[in-house]
Amino acid sequence: MTTEDGLKAEDGLKTYREVEQKLRVHAFFSMPEFTELAAVSKVTAEEVRVMEAVYHDTEDLRLFRWKITLRRRVGGPDAGWHMKFPVDGEDGSVRDELQLPLSAGEEGQVPSALTDLVAALIRDKPLIAVASLHTERLPFILHDADGEAAVELVDDTVSIMDGERVAERFREIEVEALTPADAHGAVMVQVATLLQAHGAIPATTSKAATAVGPRALQPADVTEPGPVSPTDSAGAAVSAHLARHIRRFLLQDVRVRRDLPDAVHQMRVAARRIRSGLKGFGPLVDDEWSQHLRAELGWIAGELGAVRDTEVMIARLNERAVDLPPDEADLAQTAIDRILGARIIDARSHALAALRSERHLKLCTVLVAAANAAKLTPEANESCAEVLPGLVEKTWKKLEKDVARLHIDSAAHPWHETRIAGKKARYAAEAVEPVFGRRAKPLAKALAQVTEILGDHQDAHVAQLTLKSLATDDTVDAATGFAMGLLYGLEIDYEMGLRHEFRRVWPKIQDIHDQTQLTERTQSNGDDG
């Protein structure tokens, strides 16, 4: 399994999108007549299944607390190792399940392909057996109005085992879509509604979490931060910023290893925002501590960079090549895909090696500690209103100074330096936006326009350097080299166009900055107007 932006996934892992609803019922609950529903034409009972599942986690339940479950289950048609992940933007009824066969590892010996996926979350803690469940399952297939199998309903009697002894027993019903939810959602909704009308209660915890107990419901070791107001300490804003982006960094690490779209890019963005925050909040954080974190984050972002940058360049050059005459477009695209495609393979291997290194795991450990206890200076005790506006203004002054030195015919380097200054100013404004609300939003939005134009400008320059490199490759003939030259010319024109565009919008961005007043009305969060 590979994606446009991901790293190659481990062989042997199968992924399924699971859409199901869980409901708890009492021991004497009677199933309603589902065929009375307009969406259900037939119900077919299947053979009873007996399953033994052993759940694995760290001793302090790090996976459960990140809403991830890992089990080894014997019995049933999908016996094997199962790791379930929440799906971004979905509620708990939608999960991705990754599977390996039973032969991948015995109980207590979690397959490395699964351990690797969550390495950033478990770090130095081994995965051990934490709960054992015995389930007697009575399955039913519910067919839709067209006679197609739409939903599997299972009636589970679950025993929580303490060795050979039954510690607790409960009954749960699961209703799971057998085809994409958007095709048969009506069946699931009607079935779940009917069950609830007869006394079933939507389950708020999974079977495994019930077995493990309240500890499984505790928050993850990095939580989404709460609101910070202008009257709160500046240290609270620093801590919230770090927690917010460290959490995303760790979650994107998992997504990169799972080979999900845009994961490499988002992990690098999270790293940049942490680094930029540490730099922008410089007077508020311990310098030695901050420098170490920034250096390590810069290292891992760099290790991931070759994958992302090469993929972006392939997409960019192929898109530009469409503007060439058909023959030259075909020659250029063929060479780009062949040469840069080979580079991506090496880059992916290198990036995965970095993620699996001891250095990266140590970085993850330090980041979790930073999210929970940032090393702050005494100045961080002052209020956000007193401290943060000046820090944002400092990044703006640097950007303004760099812009003043730009000329249309300047070399690419000053434009690149201005892009970096713009990115720092943007990140500083975005870092304080949760504190000052609407008063900071216009500046953050304007600075985003700066980084988008100058980022595109930098990509155009890098594209020119890349095309020069491709044209000198031993496998490129004269006709292909000519096509590369035509593409090079297009990128030069595009780069110059972006310079003129930036000069056009910059006065408007200056006006927005001049109208931004972060120091006014600091009694409450700026969202009040």
N, C-alpha and C positions, 0 to 999 in steps of 0.2 A: 504494500500500500504506500503510495507516494502522492504528494500534492505539489502544487506549483511553488509553494513557499516553504515546505517542510523539510525535514531530514528523513532519510529512509527509515521506515519502521522495522522492527524486529520481525524476521520471518516466522511464520507459524501462528501469529496472533490473528484471530478472527474478531471482527467488530460488528456488533448488532445495535441498532437503535431500538430501545425498549420503551414502549408507551403503555403504561398500566396504571390502574387505580387499585389501592389496597383498602379493604374495609374489615373492621373487626366485628365479630358477631359472638353471641353467647353459645354455649354448648348445645342448646336445644333449638337453635335457629332452623327454621324450615325454608327451603328455597321456594321463591315464588314461581309462578308459571310464566316463563319468559316468552313463550309463543303468543301470549296475549299482547305483546308489544308489536307495533306496526313494523318496526325495523328488524324483527326476528321471525324467520319463517320456520326454523327447525332447530332442535337441540339434540346433540349426539353425545351420549356418555361414553367415556373411554375407560380403560383399565386403571385400577388404583395403582399408584406409584408410591414406593417407600424410599425415602431419601435420607441420607446422613450428610450433614454439612458441617464443616469445621471452619470457623472464621478466624482470620489471621490479622494481626495488627501489632503495633509496638505496645510495649507495656503501658505507656501513657495514652494509648488510643489515638495516635496522631491521624491515622486515616479516617476513622469515624468522625473525628472533629472537623476534618476537611470535607465531610459528606461523601467519602469514598469507602466502598466495602470490598473485601477480598475474601473469597471462600474457596474451599475444595469440597466439591459435592459428589458423592457416590449415589448412583441411582437416578432414574429418569432419563429421557432422551438426550439431554445435554450435559450429562455427567462430565465433570472436569474442573479446571480452575477458572473462576470467574472474577473479574475485577470490574466494578461498576463506578462510573463517574457521572457527576451532574452535567447537564448540558447547558451551556451559556444561554441566557435568555428564556429558559424554560423553568416550569415549576418542578417539584420533586417527582411528578408522575412520568417524566421523560428522562431517561438515562442511557448512556452508552455502556454496553457490556462487552468487555474484551475477554476472549476465551482461549484457553489452552487445554489439551487433553490431559487426562489423569496421569498419563505416563510422563508428563513434564516434571513431576515432582511428588514425593510422598508428603503426607501430613507433616507440617512443621518445616518443610523444605521448599519454600516458595521459589518458583522458577525465576531465574535471573531476569528474564524478559519482562516479568511483571514488577519485580523489585526495582529495576532500572527506571521504569516509568515514574515512580513516586520518590525517587532518591532525594530530590530537593525538599520533600516534605518530611521524610523519616530521618534523613541525614545519618547520624551515628547510631540510631536505634535499630536493633534487629527485629524482624517480623516473626512473631510467635503465635501459637494457637491461643485464642482468647475466649472462644465460646463454641459450644457444640449443640447442634439442633437435630432432632429426629422428627421427620415430617411424613405424615400419611396424607397423600394428595389424591383427591377425587376430581379428575378433569372433565370438563364439558366443552364441546365446540358449539358455538352459536353461529348460525348461518343467517345472512342478511336476506332481504326481500327477494334477491335474485338467486338465492340458493348457494351463494358463495360463502366459504368459511371466513367469518369476519373477526370473531373474538374468541379467545380461549378464556374460560372461567374455571378457576381451580378453587376447590374447597379444601383448605389445609387444616389439619389438626397437628399443632406444633408442640413438641415437648422440648423444653430446655433441659439439657443433660448436665448432671454433676457426676462425672464418671459414669457408672452404671445406673445411677439413681436419677429419677425424674424430679427436677427441682421445681418446675412449674409447667403448666400446660395451658394453651390458649388456642382459639380458632380464628382463622383469617381467610378472607376471600380475596382473590386477585382477579381482576378483569384486565386482560391484555389484548391489544390490537394485534392481529395476525398479518395485517397489511398496513401500508402507510396510514397514519391517523387521519390525514385529511380526506381519505377515501371512505373510511368507515367510522368516523368520529361519532356519527349519530347513533350507531349501535352501542358504543361504549357509554355514551351519555345516558341513553335510555335505560340500559341495564343497571348502571350505577345508581341512577335515580330511583328505579324500582326497588333495588336492594335497600336503599336508605329509607324508602317509604315503609318497608317491612321491618325496620329497626336496626339495620346495619349502620355502623358509624365509621366515617373515613378515618383510616389509621394515621396517626401523627408521627409514629416511629416505625422503623422497619423491624422485621423479625429479629435480625441480629442485634439491633440497638436495644430491643426489649430484653434480649438475653444478657447483654453486657451490663445494662443498667444505666443510671443517670449520668455516669461519667462519659458515656458515648455522646451525650447531648451537649457537652461543654463546648465553648467556642474554640476555634482553631488557635494555634499559638501566635498567629498574626491576624487580628480582626480589622474589619473596616472601621475607621475612626469615626467618632461622633463629631458634631458641629463645634466650631471654634469661633468666638466672637471677637470684635476689636478690643474689648476690655479684658479678654483673657491674656495670659502671659504669651509672649512670643515663643517661648519654649513649647507651649501647647500646639502652636501652629507648626513648628518644626517637627514635633513628634507625629502629628496627624499626617503631614506630608510624607514623612518616611514610611509610616505604617501603610498608607494608601498604596504607595508605589512598590514597596517591598512585597506586599501581598500579591500585587499583580505580577511582579517579577517571578515569584515562586510558582504561581498558577500558570504563567506562560512557559516556564521551564517544563512543567508536565505536558503542556500542549505541544511544545517543540518535540519532545520525545515521542509523543503520540502521532507526530507528523500531521498536525492539523493546519488548515490554511491560515496564513498571516501570523503564525505563532512566532517565527524567528523575528519578524519585524516588531511585533508587539513586545517581545522580551527585550529587544534592544532599546525600544522606546522607554520601557520601564527603567532600564539601567541608566539611560541618559537623564531621565527626570530625577532619579535619586542623586546622581552625580551633580546635576545642575542645582538641585536643592541644597546639597551640602556646600557647594561653592557660593551660591547666592546668600545662604544663611550663615556665611562664614564667621562673622563675629559672635554668633550665637552657639557655635559648636566647637568642641575641642579640636584643635588644628591637627594634631598628630593622628588622632582617631579618624578624622574626616579624610585626611590625605590617604590613609591606608585603604579606606573603603572606596574612595574615588579611583584609586589606582587599580584595585581588583575588579571593580565594575567596568573600568575601561578595558581591562584585559579580556574579560569574557565577552563584552560587546564586540571587541575586535575579532575574537575567535569566530563569532557568529557572522561577522560582517561580510566575509567573502561569499557566503551562501546567498544572503539577501541581495548584496550589491550585484552579483553576477546574474541572478534571476531578474532583477529589475532592469539590468542592461539588456538582457536578451529580449524582454518584452518591449523595451523602448526602441531598440534598433529595428526589430521586426515591424513595429508600428510605423516608424519613420520610412522604412523601405517601401511601404505601400505607395509612397509619393514618387518613387522612381519609375522609369519605363518598365514594362513587365519583365523583359529579359534580365535587366540589371537587378530588379527587385528579387527575382528568383535566385540569381547567383549570390546576392548579398545575404539573403535569409538562410540559404543552405549552408553557407560558410559560418555564419553567426551561430546557428543551432549546433553545428558539428563541433566547432572549436570551443565555444563557451560552454556548451553542454558537457564536454569532457572535463572542463575546469570545475563545474559544479560537483561532479562526483567526488573529486579530491577534496573540495571544500567541505562537503557534507561529512565525509569521513573524519576530517580534521576537527570540525566543530563538535561532533559527537564525542570524540576522544577528550576534548576539553571539558564537556559537560560531565563526563564520567571520571574526571580526575579528582584526586584528593584536594587539590587547590580549589576547585569549584565547590565541593561539598563544604569545605571550611568557610568559603565565602557565604554560602547559604546559612551556615550556623551563625556567623557574625551578623548577617543581615537580620535574622530573627531577633537576636539580642538587641540590635539597634532599633528595631521596630518597637520593642517593649521598654527599652531604657536607653534613649539617646544620651550621648555624653554632651551635656550643655554647659555653657559658660554662665557666669553670674548675670551677664547682660540679658540672657534669655528670660530672666525673671520680670523684666519690664513688659508693659502691655504691647499687644500687637500694634495698636494705634500709634504708639510712641516709636516703635522700632522698624516695623516692616515697610512703611512707605519709603523711607530713606534707602533701604536695600534695593527696592524696585527701581528707584530713581537712579541709583548708581549704575545699574545695568543699562538703563535708558541712555545715560550720558555717554557710556562707552559706545553704544550703537550709533548715537548721533554723531560722535566724533569720527567714527569709521565711515559713515555715510558721507560726511563732508569731504572726505579725501577721494571719493570715487569720481571717475570720469568715464564717459562712454567708451573711450579707446584705451582704458586702463588694461593692464594685464589681468589674467583671471584670478591671481592670488589675492589682491585686495578685495575683490568681490566675495571670494571664499571666506576671508577673515570677517567681512561684514555679515555674511550669513551666520557664522558662528556667534557673533555678538548679538545678532537678531534672535537666534535660538535661545541664548541665555536670558535675554530680556523677556522673551515670550514665556519661557518656563518660570521666570520669577513672577510675572504678572499672573500666570495661571496658578502658581503655588499659593498666592494670597487671595485669589478669587473666592475660595470657600470661606475666607474670613470677612472680606469686605463686600461680597456679593455683587450686586449690579453696578456698584461704583468701580469695580475692577474689570468687569466683563468687557466693556468696549475696548479698553487698551489691550487686553489679552487677545481679543478677536482681531484687532488691527495688526498686532504683532504676528499673529498666525499668517496673515496675508504676506507680511515681510518674508517669513521663513518659507512660505510656499513658492513665492516668486524666485527668491535667491536659491532655494533648494533645487528648483527646476533648472535654474541657471547653472548650478554646479553639476547637475546631471548632464547637461548639454556639453559642458567642458570635459567631463570624464568620458563621455561618449566619443568625443574627438580623439582623446588619447587612446581609447580602446580600439577605435577604427584604425589608427596608425599601427597599433600592435598587430591587429588581425591582418592588415595588408602585407605585413612583412613575414607572416607565417610561411613556412616552407611549402605547405600544401595549397597555398593560394596562387592561382595562375593570373596572367595579365588581365584577362577579362573580368575576373572577380575583383582584382585590385582596383580596376577602373570603377567598378560598381561601388566599392568601398569609398573611393574618392568622391563620388557623387553624393553619397550619404554623409560624408564628412562636411561637404559644402552646405548641406541642409542644416546640419547641427550648428555650423557657424552662424548662419542666418537666424536660426532660432535663438541662439545665445544673445545676439545683438538685439533682437526684438524684445527679449526679456529685460535687457538693460534699459531700454526706452520705457518699457512698461513700469519698471520700478521707479524711474525718475518721475513718471506721471503720478503715481499713487503716493509717493513719499510725503509731499506736503499735506495731504489729507490725514496721513497717519500722525504727522506732527501735531495737527490741529486736535486730533482725538486725545493725544497725550496731554496737550495743554489744558484740555477740558476735564481731565481726570483728576479728581480730588479725593485721595484716599484718607486724608486726615480730617475730613468733616464728619460730623454726626457719628461719633464713635461710641455712643451709649449702647447701641445694639448692632446686630449684624446688618450689613449694607443692603440686604434684600428688602428692607422696609422702605426703600425708595431712594 
